[in-house]
Amino acid sequence: MTEQAITSAHRPYEDVAAILTGALLVALGVTFFNNAILLTGGTAGLALLLGRTTGFEFGIVFFSINLPFYYLAIKRMGWWFAVKTFLAVILVSMFSKLATSSLSISHLNPLFAAISGGALTGIGMLILFRHRASLGGINIFALYLQERLKVQAGYVQLAVDVLILLGSLFVLEVNQLALSFLGTLVLNLVLATNHRPGRYTGVSREGAG
């Protein structure tokens, strides 16, 4: 597929609406995880973990740890993908800060937070994927393997997420870790069952750019 065909798969205003919607859903999912003292995988989970151990806000950490991955995005996925991913990361950082200051949750059942947080984050990521964007970090790596090796992005993401969550053994209680695994499983099942190679042409690689 040519670059022209790919970039015309969605109109610019459709991409804008999708990136805004996807970023908002991810930010809400992360807010649920954070409020219930749970973690998730990927760069979002890593940002939550580092934020908890360093005291920095999630948005700042999330934006910072994504910076090294833009080289891979530009080199392997194309400039347009990298630009939209950069915008999505900025929006998630902004929306998460806005949600923290605008949303007051007096009680949040951890089980509900794990399931709904995972579903919201997964749907948000799915929207971004289908409009040729991602949350950076592991998302870029997973999409790259999907396009090159036809390995489903959701399964790649799940494998890396398990490793990240195992690294939080000294930070979370056992029940929190178990619920974090559940939320991450829900997130990746949303991706694995809805985002498969060949099912949606909008995520095919751009021209070498």
N, C-alpha and C positions, 0 to 999 in steps of 0.2 A: 504494500500500500504506500502511495506517495505521501510526502509531507503535506501537500495541498489537500489531499483527500482526508487526511487525519485532522488537520486544523479546521476543516470545514464541517467536521462531524457535529460540532456544537457551535451555535452562534455566540459571539462575545457576551451578550447579556445573559445567555443561558449559563455560561461558565461562571459569570459573576454571581448569579443567584445561587448556583450549586455550591460554589466555594464558601459563600456566606452561610448557607444552610448547613453544609457539612461541618464547617468550623464551629458553628454554634452548638450543634448536637454533640460534637466531641468535647467541647468545653463543659457542657452540662454533665456529660458522663464522667469526666474527670472530677468535677465538683462533687458528684455523688461519691466517688471513690475516696476523695480526700476527706469529705465530711464523715464518712464511716471509718476512717483510718484504715483504708485498704489500699492496695497497690494494683497496678496492672502492668502489662508488658510494654515492649517497645520503648521509644524515646520518651513517651508520656509517662510510663511507669518509672523509668530511670530518673526523670525529672522530679516526680513525686518523691522518690526515695532520697535523692540528693537534697531536695528542698526540706525534707523532714530532718535530715542529719546536719544540714548547714544553716538552716533558718532562712534561706533565700526564698523569695516567692516563686511559685511554680512557673509563671509566665517567663520570668527572667532566665531561669535554669533551662526551661524547655527551648527557648530561642537560642541560647548559647550552645547547647550540646548538639544542636542540629547543624551548626555552621560547617563542620568538616565534611558533612555528607553532600553538600551542594556540588562539590567537584565531580563526584560520581554521577549525580543527577545530570549535570551539564555534559559530561563526557559520554555517558552511556545512554541517557534518556532524552537528551536534547534541551535546548535553551528554554523552549516554551514550557515544558514540564517543570524545569527548575524554577522559572519565574512564578508559575502558579503554586508550586509547592512552597516557595518562600512566602508568598502572600497568605497561604493557608496557615502556615506556622505562626506568622505575625497575628493573624486573626484569632487563632486558638489562644495565644498568649493574652491578647487583649480581652477576649470574651471570658476567659477564665478569671481574670482580675475583676471584670465587670460583674460576673456572677457572684464572686465572693463578697463584693460590696453591695449587691442589689438583692441577693437571695438569702433569707434567714431561715434555717431549718432547725426547729427546736427538737424534733425527734425523727430519726431515720433508721429504720430497721436494717441492720447490716446485710441480711440475706437479700432484701429488696434492693439495697444499694448495689450489691454485687451483680445481680441479674439485670436490673434496669441500666446501671452504669455501663455494663458490658454491651448491652444491646444498643444503647444510645451511641456509644463510641464506635461500635462496629458499623452501624448504619451511616454515621457521619463519615467514617473512613471509606465506606463503599461509595458514597456519593462523590467524594473527592477522587477516588480511583477512576470512576466512570467518566469523570471530566478531566482526566489526565493531570491529576495533582495527587499529592500525598501529604503525610505529616512528617516527611523527611526521615532521616535515620534508617531504622530497620524497614520502614515502608519502601524506601527507595531500593534497598537491597532485595526485598521480597519481590517487588515488581520486576526488577531486573532479572532475577532467576526465573520468574514466570515467563517472561518474554523470550529468554535465551534457552532455557531448559524445559519449558512447559510444566514446571512444578507449580502447583497451586499456591498463590501468594498467602492464603490463609494458613496453610500447613507450615510454610516456612516461618511465618510470623509466630505461630504457636510454638514451634520448637525453640526459637530464640526467646520468646516470652517466658517459657518454663525455666530457662537458664537464668533470666533476670530475676524471676521470683525466688528461685533457689538462693540467689545472692542476698535476699532480704530476710533470711532465716534468723539473723541476729537483731533484726529491727522489729519484726512483727511477732505477735502471739500466735500460737498454733491455729486457733480458730480464725484469726485474721488472715493468716497465710492460706488456709483452706478456702475461705471465701474469696480471697484474691485470685486463687487458681480458678474458682468457679466463674468469676466475672471475666477473667481472661479467656476461659474456654467459650463462654457465650459470645464474646467479641469475635473470636476467631472462627467460630461456627457460622456466624453471620457472613463473614468474608468467604469462607471455604464453600458455602452452599450457594452463594450468590455472585461470586466473582471468579469465573473459570476461563482458561485460555480459549479463544475462539468464540466465546459466547457474546462478547461485546467488543466491537472493533475500535471503539473510541480510545482504548488504552494501548493500541499497537505503537511500536517505536516510531518516533519522528525520523526525518532524514538525518543523516550523519551530522548536519549542522556544524 
